[in-house]
């Protein structure tokens, strides 16, 4: 799931920045170049995607969301597709 999610984000949502996490099931996603006004977690939530709020970890991660990849692949793919569709109006 990690490799799938990182590849999907880099391929289909280049305005988001994600590193390839090691030894974890959480992806930190930098949304600062996506054109989202306000809180990225709340923005994606409007499109049915539940992500962790980067602001919980300090002001330096205010434009980040955390995505749990420890789920069935189908659910992960649904969430990533919803994120991609959510970003389309911002392009």
N, CA, C and O atoms as a GROMACS GRO file, in nm:
protein
  364
    1UNK      N    1   0.081  -0.120   0.000
    1UNK     CA    2   0.000   0.000   0.000
    1UNK      C    3   0.086   0.126   0.000
    1UNK      O    4   0.052   0.225  -0.066
    2UNK      N    5   0.195   0.122   0.073
    2UNK     CA    6   0.283   0.239   0.078
    2UNK      C    7   0.332   0.274  -0.061
    2UNK      O    8   0.321   0.389  -0.104
    3UNK      N    9   0.387   0.177  -0.131
    3UNK     CA   10   0.441   0.202  -0.264
    3UNK      C   11   0.332   0.248  -0.360
    3UNK      O   12   0.352   0.338  -0.441
    4UNK      N   13   0.215   0.186  -0.349
    4UNK     CA   14   0.102   0.223  -0.434
    4UNK      C   15   0.062   0.368  -0.408
    4UNK      O   16   0.045   0.445  -0.503
    5UNK      N   17   0.047   0.406  -0.281
    5UNK     CA   18   0.003   0.542  -0.246
    5UNK      C   19   0.105   0.647  -0.289
    5UNK      O   20   0.068   0.749  -0.347
    6UNK      N   21   0.230   0.623  -0.263
    6UNK     CA   22   0.335   0.720  -0.301
    6UNK      C   23   0.338   0.736  -0.452
    6UNK      O   24   0.345   0.848  -0.502
    7UNK      N   25   0.333   0.627  -0.526
    7UNK     CA   26   0.334   0.633  -0.672
    7UNK      C   27   0.210   0.707  -0.723
    7UNK      O   28   0.221   0.791  -0.812
    8UNK      N   29   0.095   0.676  -0.667
    8UNK     CA   30  -0.030   0.740  -0.711
    8UNK      C   31  -0.022   0.891  -0.690
    8UNK      O   32  -0.055   0.968  -0.780
    9UNK      N   33   0.020   0.933  -0.573
    9UNK     CA   34   0.028   1.076  -0.543
    9UNK      C   35   0.126   1.145  -0.636
    9UNK      O   36   0.095   1.249  -0.694
   10UNK      N   37   0.243   1.088  -0.652
   10UNK     CA   38   0.344   1.150  -0.738
   10UNK      C   39   0.300   1.155  -0.884
   10UNK      O   40   0.336   1.249  -0.956
   11UNK      N   41   0.225   1.056  -0.929
   11UNK     CA   42   0.182   1.048  -1.068
   11UNK      C   43   0.059   1.134  -1.096
   11UNK      O   44   0.055   1.207  -1.196
   12UNK      N   45  -0.041   1.127  -1.009
   12UNK     CA   46  -0.170   1.190  -1.035
   12UNK      C   47  -0.194   1.321  -0.960
   12UNK      O   48  -0.286   1.395  -0.994
   13UNK      N   49  -0.112   1.350  -0.861
   13UNK     CA   50  -0.130   1.474  -0.783
   13UNK      C   51   0.006   1.538  -0.756
   13UNK      O   52   0.047   1.548  -0.641
   14UNK      N   53   0.076   1.580  -0.860
   14UNK     CA   54   0.212   1.632  -0.842
   14UNK      C   55   0.217   1.760  -0.759
   14UNK      O   56   0.324   1.798  -0.711
   15UNK      N   57   0.104   1.827  -0.740
   15UNK     CA   58   0.102   1.947  -0.656
   15UNK      C   59   0.113   1.912  -0.507
   15UNK      O   60   0.136   1.999  -0.424
   16UNK      N   61   0.096   1.784  -0.475
   16UNK     CA   62   0.117   1.737  -0.339
   16UNK      C   63   0.256   1.676  -0.330
   16UNK      O   64   0.305   1.616  -0.426
   17UNK      N   65   0.319   1.693  -0.218
   17UNK     CA   66   0.454   1.637  -0.197
   17UNK      C   67   0.445   1.529  -0.088
   17UNK      O   68   0.395   1.553   0.022
   18UNK      N   69   0.495   1.413  -0.122
   18UNK     CA   70   0.496   1.302  -0.027
   18UNK      C   71   0.632   1.236  -0.032
   18UNK      O   72   0.691   1.219  -0.139
   19UNK      N   73   0.681   1.198   0.083
   19UNK     CA   74   0.805   1.121   0.088
   19UNK      C   75   0.768   0.975   0.099
   19UNK      O   76   0.656   0.941   0.139
   20UNK      N   77   0.860   0.888   0.065
   20UNK     CA   78   0.836   0.745   0.077
   20UNK      C   79   0.866   0.706   0.221
   20UNK      O   80   0.983   0.691   0.257
   21UNK      N   81   0.763   0.690   0.304
   21UNK     CA   82   0.788   0.662   0.445
   21UNK      C   83   0.852   0.525   0.466
   21UNK      O   84   0.824   0.430   0.394
   22UNK      N   85   0.936   0.518   0.566
   22UNK     CA   86   1.001   0.392   0.602
   22UNK      C   87   0.945   0.345   0.736
   22UNK      O   88   0.933   0.424   0.830
   23UNK      N   89   0.911   0.220   0.745
   23UNK     CA   90   0.868   0.158   0.870
   23UNK      C   91   0.747   0.226   0.932
   23UNK      O   92   0.742   0.244   1.054
   24UNK      N   93   0.652   0.265   0.851
   24UNK     CA   94   0.532   0.327   0.906
   24UNK      C   95   0.416   0.304   0.812
   24UNK      O   96   0.435   0.273   0.694
   25UNK      N   97   0.297   0.319   0.863
   25UNK     CA   98   0.178   0.307   0.781
   25UNK      C   99   0.111   0.443   0.762
   25UNK      O  100  -0.004   0.450   0.717
   26UNK      N  101   0.182   0.550   0.795
   26UNK     CA  102   0.131   0.685   0.779
   26UNK      C  103   0.212   0.761   0.675
   26UNK      O  104   0.335   0.757   0.675
   27UNK      N  105   0.142   0.829   0.587
   27UNK     CA  106   0.208   0.915   0.489
   27UNK      C  107   0.184   1.059   0.528
   27UNK      O  108   0.071   1.100   0.554
   28UNK      N  109   0.292   1.137   0.531
   28UNK     CA  110   0.282   1.281   0.550
   28UNK      C  111   0.276   1.344   0.413
   28UNK      O  112   0.364   1.320   0.330
   29UNK      N  113   0.173   1.424   0.388
   29UNK     CA  114   0.154   1.484   0.256
   29UNK      C  115   0.152   1.636   0.272
   29UNK      O  116   0.070   1.692   0.344
   30UNK      N  117   0.244   1.700   0.202
   30UNK     CA  118   0.256   1.846   0.204
   30UNK      C  119   0.163   1.902   0.096
   30UNK      O  120   0.181   1.876  -0.022
   31UNK      N  121   0.064   1.980   0.139
   31UNK     CA  122  -0.036   2.037   0.049
   31UNK      C  123  -0.011   2.184   0.019
   31UNK      O  124  -0.097   2.250  -0.039
   32UNK      N  125   0.104   2.236   0.058
   32UNK     CA  126   0.128   2.380   0.048
   32UNK      C  127   0.128   2.433  -0.095
   32UNK      O  128   0.109   2.553  -0.115
   33UNK      N  129   0.150   2.349  -0.195
   33UNK     CA  130   0.151   2.393  -0.334
   33UNK      C  131   0.024   2.355  -0.409
   33UNK      O  132   0.019   2.365  -0.532
   34UNK      N  133  -0.079   2.310  -0.337
   34UNK     CA  134  -0.201   2.261  -0.401
   34UNK      C  135  -0.305   2.370  -0.426
   34UNK      O  136  -0.402   2.346  -0.498
   35UNK      N  137  -0.286   2.487  -0.370
   35UNK     CA  138  -0.384   2.594  -0.389
   35UNK      C  139  -0.505   2.585  -0.298
   35UNK      O  140  -0.607   2.649  -0.324
   36UNK      N  141  -0.494   2.506  -0.192
   36UNK     CA  142  -0.604   2.492  -0.097
   36UNK      C  143  -0.603   2.612  -0.003
   36UNK      O  144  -0.502   2.642   0.060
   37UNK      N  145  -0.716   2.679   0.005
   37UNK     CA  146  -0.728   2.789   0.100
   37UNK      C  147  -0.780   2.732   0.232
   37UNK      O  148  -0.881   2.662   0.235
   38UNK      N  149  -0.711   2.762   0.338
   38UNK     CA  150  -0.752   2.710   0.468
   38UNK      C  151  -0.688   2.576   0.499
   38UNK      O  152  -0.581   2.543   0.449
   39UNK      N  153  -0.755   2.502   0.582
   39UNK     CA  154  -0.705   2.375   0.633
   39UNK      C  155  -0.722   2.263   0.530
   39UNK      O  156  -0.835   2.234   0.489
   40UNK      N  157  -0.613   2.200   0.486
   40UNK     CA  158  -0.624   2.092   0.387
   40UNK      C  159  -0.707   1.974   0.436
   40UNK      O  160  -0.780   1.913   0.357
   41UNK      N  161  -0.698   1.941   0.564
   41UNK     CA  162  -0.778   1.830   0.618
   41UNK      C  163  -0.926   1.857   0.599
   41UNK      O  164  -1.001   1.770   0.555
   42UNK      N  165  -0.967   1.979   0.632
   42UNK     CA  166  -1.108   2.016   0.619
   42UNK      C  167  -1.150   2.022   0.472
   42UNK      O  168  -1.263   1.986   0.438
   43UNK      N  169  -1.061   2.066   0.386
   43UNK     CA  170  -1.092   2.070   0.243
   43UNK      C  171  -1.120   1.930   0.190
   43UNK      O  172  -1.223   1.907   0.127
   44UNK      N  173  -1.030   1.836   0.215
   44UNK     CA  174  -1.049   1.700   0.165
   44UNK      C  175  -1.169   1.631   0.230
   44UNK      O  176  -1.234   1.547   0.169
   45UNK      N  177  -1.197   1.668   0.354
   45UNK     CA  178  -1.312   1.609   0.424
   45UNK      C  179  -1.442   1.639   0.350
   45UNK      O  180  -1.534   1.557   0.351
   46UNK      N  181  -1.452   1.756   0.287
   46UNK     CA  182  -1.571   1.792   0.209
   46UNK      C  183  -1.594   1.695   0.094
   46UNK      O  184  -1.705   1.684   0.043
   47UNK      N  185  -1.488   1.627   0.053
   47UNK     CA  186  -1.496   1.531  -0.057
   47UNK      C  187  -1.498   1.386  -0.008
   47UNK      O  188  -1.478   1.293  -0.085
   48UNK      N  189  -1.521   1.369   0.121
   48UNK     CA  190  -1.536   1.235   0.178
   48UNK      C  191  -1.407   1.165   0.215
   48UNK      O  192  -1.407   1.044   0.234
   49UNK      N  193  -1.297   1.240   0.227
   49UNK     CA  194  -1.168   1.180   0.260
   49UNK      C  195  -1.131   1.218   0.404
   49UNK      O  196  -1.118   1.336   0.435
   50UNK      N  197  -1.114   1.119   0.488
   50UNK     CA  198  -1.077   1.142   0.628
   50UNK      C  199  -0.925   1.132   0.642
   50UNK      O  200  -0.867   1.024   0.625
   51UNK      N  201  -0.862   1.244   0.672
   51UNK     CA  202  -0.717   1.250   0.688
   51UNK      C  203  -0.685   1.311   0.824
   51UNK      O  204  -0.769   1.378   0.884
   52UNK      N  205  -0.564   1.287   0.870
   52UNK     CA  206  -0.519   1.350   0.994
   52UNK      C  207  -0.476   1.493   0.968
   52UNK      O  208  -0.427   1.526   0.859
   53UNK      N  209  -0.493   1.578   1.067
   53UNK     CA  210  -0.462   1.719   1.056
   53UNK      C  211  -0.318   1.745   1.097
   53UNK      O  212  -0.279   1.719   1.211
   54UNK      N  213  -0.238   1.796   1.005
   54UNK     CA  214  -0.098   1.826   1.034
   54UNK      C  215  -0.081   1.933   1.139
   54UNK      O  216   0.022   1.938   1.207
   55UNK      N  217  -0.181   2.021   1.156
   55UNK     CA  218  -0.171   2.128   1.255
   55UNK      C  219  -0.159   2.074   1.397
   55UNK      O  220  -0.112   2.144   1.487
   56UNK      N  221  -0.200   1.950   1.418
   56UNK     CA  222  -0.189   1.890   1.552
   56UNK      C  223  -0.044   1.871   1.594
   56UNK      O  224  -0.016   1.844   1.711
   57UNK      N  225   0.048   1.886   1.501
   57UNK     CA  226   0.190   1.861   1.529
   57UNK      C  227   0.274   1.987   1.523
   57UNK      O  228   0.397   1.980   1.527
   58UNK      N  229   0.210   2.102   1.514
   58UNK     CA  230   0.281   2.228   1.517
   58UNK      C  231   0.254   2.313   1.395
   58UNK      O  232   0.201   2.265   1.294
   59UNK      N  233   0.290   2.440   1.405
   59UNK     CA  234   0.263   2.533   1.296
   59UNK      C  235   0.344   2.500   1.170
   59UNK      O  236   0.302   2.534   1.059
   60UNK      N  237   0.458   2.434   1.185
   60UNK     CA  238   0.541   2.400   1.069
   60UNK      C  239   0.477   2.292   0.981
   60UNK      O  240   0.521   2.270   0.868
   61UNK      N  241   0.375   2.224   1.031
   61UNK     CA  242   0.305   2.122   0.952
   61UNK      C  243   0.159   2.160   0.927
   61UNK      O  244   0.075   2.072   0.903
   62UNK      N  245   0.128   2.288   0.932
   62UNK     CA  246  -0.010   2.335   0.914
   62UNK      C  247  -0.066   2.300   0.776
   62UNK      O  248  -0.188   2.284   0.761
   63UNK      N  249   0.018   2.290   0.675
   63UNK     CA  250  -0.028   2.258   0.540
   63UNK      C  251  -0.013   2.110   0.506
   63UNK      O  252  -0.016   2.072   0.388
   64UNK      N  253   0.004   2.027   0.607
   64UNK     CA  254   0.020   1.884   0.587
   64UNK      C  255  -0.106   1.809   0.630
   64UNK      O  256  -0.182   1.855   0.715
   65UNK      N  257  -0.124   1.693   0.571
   65UNK     CA  258  -0.222   1.596   0.618
   65UNK      C  259  -0.150   1.463   0.637
   65UNK      O  260  -0.046   1.437   0.575
   66UNK      N  261  -0.207   1.381   0.722
   66UNK     CA  262  -0.154   1.246   0.743
   66UNK      C  263  -0.255   1.146   0.692
   66UNK      O  264  -0.373   1.154   0.724
   67UNK      N  265  -0.207   1.054   0.612
   67UNK     CA  266  -0.294   0.953   0.555
   67UNK      C  267  -0.254   0.815   0.607
   67UNK      O  268  -0.136   0.778   0.601
   68UNK      N  269  -0.350   0.742   0.656
   68UNK     CA  270  -0.326   0.605   0.702
   68UNK      C  271  -0.334   0.512   0.582
   68UNK      O  272  -0.433   0.511   0.509
   69UNK      N  273  -0.229   0.436   0.563
   69UNK     CA  274  -0.223   0.342   0.450
   69UNK      C  275  -0.252   0.199   0.494
   69UNK      O  276  -0.252   0.107   0.412
   70UNK      N  277  -0.276   0.179   0.625
   70UNK     CA  278  -0.304   0.047   0.678
   70UNK      C  279  -0.453   0.019   0.665
   70UNK      O  280  -0.528   0.023   0.762
   71UNK      N  281  -0.494  -0.010   0.543
   71UNK     CA  282  -0.634  -0.038   0.512
   71UNK      C  283  -0.637  -0.124   0.386
   71UNK      O  284  -0.535  -0.140   0.319
   72UNK      N  285  -0.753  -0.178   0.353
   72UNK     CA  286  -0.761  -0.253   0.228
   72UNK      C  287  -0.727  -0.164   0.109
   72UNK      O  288  -0.762  -0.046   0.108
   73UNK      N  289  -0.660  -0.220   0.010
   73UNK     CA  290  -0.617  -0.145  -0.108
   73UNK      C  291  -0.733  -0.072  -0.173
   73UNK      O  292  -0.718   0.042  -0.216
   74UNK      N  293  -0.849  -0.137  -0.180
   74UNK     CA  294  -0.966  -0.075  -0.242
   74UNK      C  295  -1.005   0.055  -0.171
   74UNK      O  296  -1.037   0.154  -0.237
   75UNK      N  297  -1.001   0.056  -0.040
   75UNK     CA  298  -1.034   0.176   0.036
   75UNK      C  299  -0.929   0.285   0.015
   75UNK      O  300  -0.962   0.402   0.001
   76UNK      N  301  -0.803   0.246   0.012
   76UNK     CA  302  -0.695   0.340  -0.013
   76UNK      C  303  -0.710   0.403  -0.151
   76UNK      O  304  -0.695   0.524  -0.167
   77UNK      N  305  -0.739   0.321  -0.250
   77UNK     CA  306  -0.756   0.372  -0.386
   77UNK      C  307  -0.876   0.466  -0.396
   77UNK      O  308  -0.870   0.567  -0.465
   78UNK      N  309  -0.984   0.434  -0.327
   78UNK     CA  310  -1.102   0.523  -0.327
   78UNK      C  311  -1.066   0.659  -0.268
   78UNK      O  312  -1.104   0.763  -0.323
   79UNK      N  313  -0.993   0.658  -0.158
   79UNK     CA  314  -0.953   0.783  -0.095
   79UNK      C  315  -0.861   0.866  -0.184
   79UNK      O  316  -0.878   0.988  -0.194
   80UNK      N  317  -0.766   0.801  -0.247
   80UNK     CA  318  -0.674   0.872  -0.336
   80UNK      C  319  -0.747   0.928  -0.457
   80UNK      O  320  -0.719   1.040  -0.501
   81UNK      N  321  -0.841   0.852  -0.512
   81UNK     CA  322  -0.920   0.901  -0.626
   81UNK      C  323  -1.002   1.023  -0.584
   81UNK      O  324  -1.011   1.120  -0.660
   82UNK      N  325  -1.060   1.019  -0.465
   82UNK     CA  326  -1.139   1.132  -0.416
   82UNK      C  327  -1.049   1.254  -0.396
   82UNK      O  328  -1.091   1.366  -0.426
   83UNK      N  329  -0.929   1.235  -0.346
   83UNK     CA  330  -0.835   1.346  -0.331
   83UNK      C  331  -0.801   1.407  -0.467
   83UNK      O  332  -0.798   1.529  -0.482
   84UNK      N  333  -0.774   1.322  -0.565
   84UNK     CA  334  -0.742   1.369  -0.700
   84UNK      C  335  -0.856   1.453  -0.756
   84UNK      O  336  -0.834   1.560  -0.812
   85UNK      N  337  -0.979   1.404  -0.741
   85UNK     CA  338  -1.096   1.478  -0.790
   85UNK      C  339  -1.114   1.609  -0.714
   85UNK      O  340  -1.156   1.709  -0.773
   86UNK      N  341  -1.082   1.609  -0.586
   86UNK     CA  342  -1.095   1.730  -0.505
   86UNK      C  343  -0.998   1.839  -0.550
   86UNK      O  344  -1.026   1.958  -0.537
   87UNK      N  345  -0.884   1.799  -0.603
   87UNK     CA  346  -0.783   1.894  -0.646
   87UNK      C  347  -0.810   1.951  -0.786
   87UNK      O  348  -0.758   2.057  -0.821
   88UNK      N  349  -0.890   1.883  -0.866
   88UNK     CA  350  -0.914   1.927  -1.004
   88UNK      C  351  -0.963   2.072  -1.014
   88UNK      O  352  -0.912   2.146  -1.098
   89UNK      N  353  -1.060   2.116  -0.932
   89UNK     CA  354  -1.106   2.255  -0.946
   89UNK      C  355  -0.999   2.358  -0.910
   89UNK      O  356  -1.013   2.476  -0.944
   90UNK      N  357  -0.894   2.317  -0.843
   90UNK     CA  358  -0.789   2.410  -0.800
   90UNK      C  359  -0.681   2.429  -0.906
   90UNK      O  360  -0.597   2.518  -0.893
   91UNK      N  361  -0.683   2.346  -1.009
   91UNK     CA  362  -0.578   2.353  -1.112
   91UNK      C  363  -0.597   2.471  -1.204
   91UNK      O  364  -0.517   2.491  -1.295
   0.00000   0.00000   0.00000
